[in-house]
Structures are given as structure tokens and as C-alpha cells.
Amino acid sequence: MKTDLISRRSFLSVVGAVGAAAALTACGGAVSSTASSTAASEAAGESVELIVFAAASLTETLNAIAQDYSAENPGVTFRFNFDSSGTLKTQIQEGADCDLFLSAGQKQMNQLDITASADVNTDGLDFVDPSTRVDLLENKVVLCVPEGSDKGIDSFDALAEHLKAEDILFCMGNSDVPVGQYTQKILAYYDLDEEALAVAGVITYGSNVKEVTTQISEGSVDAGVVYCTDAYSAGLTPVDEATAEMCGQVIYPAAVLKAAPNAEAAREFLAYLQTDRAATVFEGVGFTAM
């Protein structure tokens, strides 16, 4: 495959470099342009806890970025909720407190955005502040196999042949999980009947991309489809990358919620996520900043 693979050691070096830069900035007394109201809150002796709902595939990068951000803005702490985008969307819809939502797919964001097509936002939900919505990142869908696998699954073409022969166990995300939805498109691309394969015991499922990644890493399945960023974080080497023709682009939208308890602070953090410093961390594990 053509994707440049970035080692976990490189990622940790990137995170360390960003953290060191944040520490130097703090020691020098500089105040970033994205933290003006935060600084005012600190002066008043206040603190802000940002509640961020984010796709599970963002776990490592957002934790690293938040650590740097809090070092520069001591008045800001984070409460993260990482899970599948479908689960997070449901929790928001049911009234969970949330300042910022980062989805691994447009569908889940659109379902909460009143300005989105009624064909997608079928319930007319109005949770997202559309003025803050941005397409933040692009990811890639990849095929991975356990280390030392001898099944000969070295491409999506080979995977399709094994699935047709029903001689492997394949893991994918559930249908309400973005990575599962992308995988469904890949199966359709190869004219594979997912339901029939599941009935035949050829397919097993994960409730989010981390569960799929774990099953591959532990060798409990013969192959699985995850994001390249999760493969990097787990130390897996992808054997193939899905093309846009197979499953479309993998775009991560982000937006502040209309009922955000800390809307202004959430806007500032979202702005920070679009800076070159944050992009360095995202790109260190295979995301493409937009």
C-alpha cells in the first residue's frame, strides 16, 4: 500500500515535542490568542471543565492535545467521552451534557444538525450550532491481520476471496458505527452478502473501532477493518487501504452544541484543534488535517 506508515515511537516523539513547546510557552509567559476568555476566567479564580464527546478513534490524539492545551491554559480541564459516533449521538439526543462533539462520520453529525438534509436528520433534531461546524480531519480505512498470520490475506481482493470461501473469521464494526458503515460499503463493492456471511459465522462485530482493533491484535479473528490511526496506535501494520471508490471519504466533522454548558471555551478549544500545533499531533498517527 502507498500510505506512509508512522511508527508509534515517531508519534510519541511528536507528542513530546508539542508538550515541550507548550511548557516553554508557559514559562515565557505568553498567552495564546485562543485563550483570551479562558485567561479572564482564571483571573476571576474560575475554572472550566470541557465535556467532549469524541469518536473512539480519537482517544490517543485528543488526550495528548488536551494535555498540551491544559498546560498552556491551567484553568481548563477535560472530561472526555470516547465511544462509537452512533452511541455518542444517541447520548446527546437523550440529553447528556456535552460541549463539543467530534464524530467519525458525517451521518451522526447530520442527524443532530437542523440545517442538514431532512433525509438524514429524519427527526428534525436541533442540537448542533451550525455556525461552529467544521470538517476537521480525514482518516483512512485499512485492512489489518494479526501479527504472524498465515492466511494469505494481503489485500481487500484477497479478503473478498476468503469471505466468499467462508474459511476465515472477519471482524467489523456494527452497522451504527461509522467504521462499520464504511466496511459495509466495501462488502457491497465486492458484491458480498453481509447478512449471509454473519449467519454462516464468518463475521463477528465490535461495538466501536477499538473493539475491532483489539480482536485483531489479540488474534481472535483472521482479519478486520479499522482506521489507519487505530492501526498505528495499536502497533498494527495495515496490509491494504480502501480507496474512495470502495467506501468514500472518511471525514470527521466537529461542532459545538447549542446547549453547551461552556460554549465559548468549547469554541476556543475547537479553534485550537484547527491550528498547526494540533495538526502535528493528528498527522503523527495518520490523520490528515483539513
GIWOLIN-V728049 format. One record per backbone hydrogen bond with DSSP energy under -0.5 kcal/mol. NH is the residue of the N-H (numbers start at 0). CO is the residue of the C=O. If there is no record, write none. Layout:
nh: [NH	NH]
co: [CO	CO]
//
This chain:
nh: [4	6	10	11	12	13	14	15	16	17	18	19	20	21	22	23	24	25	26	27	28	28	29	34	35	38	39	40	41	42	43	44	45	47	49	49	51	51	52	52	53	53	54	55	57	58	61	62	63	64	65	66	67	68	69	70	71	72	75	76	76	78	80	82	82	87	88	89	90	91	92	93	94	95	98	99	100	101	102	102	108	109	110	111	112	113	115	119	120	121	123	126	127	128	129	131	132	133	135	135	136	137	138	141	141	142	143	148	153	158	159	160	161	162	163	164	165	166	169	169	170	171	173	176	179	180	181	182	183	184	185	186	187	188	189	190	191	193	196	197	198	199	200	201	202	203	205	210	211	212	213	214	215	216	217	218	219	220	221	222	223	224	225	225	227	230	231	232	233	234	234	235	237	238	239	241	245	246	247	249	250	251	252	253	254	256	257	259	262	265	266	267	268	269	270	271	272	273	273	274	277	278	279	280	281	282	283	284	284	285	286	287	288	289]
co: [2	4	6	7	8	9	10	11	12	13	14	15	16	17	18	19	20	21	22	23	24	25	24	31	32	34	35	36	37	38	39	41	40	74	47	76	49	78	50	99	51	80	101	82	54	55	57	58	59	60	61	62	63	64	65	66	67	68	72	47	74	49	51	53	80	83	84	85	86	87	88	89	91	90	50	50	254	52	100	252	104	105	106	108	109	111	112	116	116	119	120	111	111	255	127	128	128	253	133	251	251	287	249	139	225	239	223	145	151	154	155	156	157	158	159	160	161	161	167	201	222	203	205	173	176	176	177	178	179	180	181	182	183	184	185	187	186	191	192	193	194	195	197	196	196	169	171	207	207	208	209	210	211	212	213	215	214	214	168	168	143	170	141	223	139	226	227	228	229	230	231	230	235	142	142	140	242	242	243	138	248	136	250	133	100	98	126	256	259	261	262	263	264	265	266	267	268	269	270	271	271	274	275	276	277	278	279	280	281	282	281	137	286	135]
//
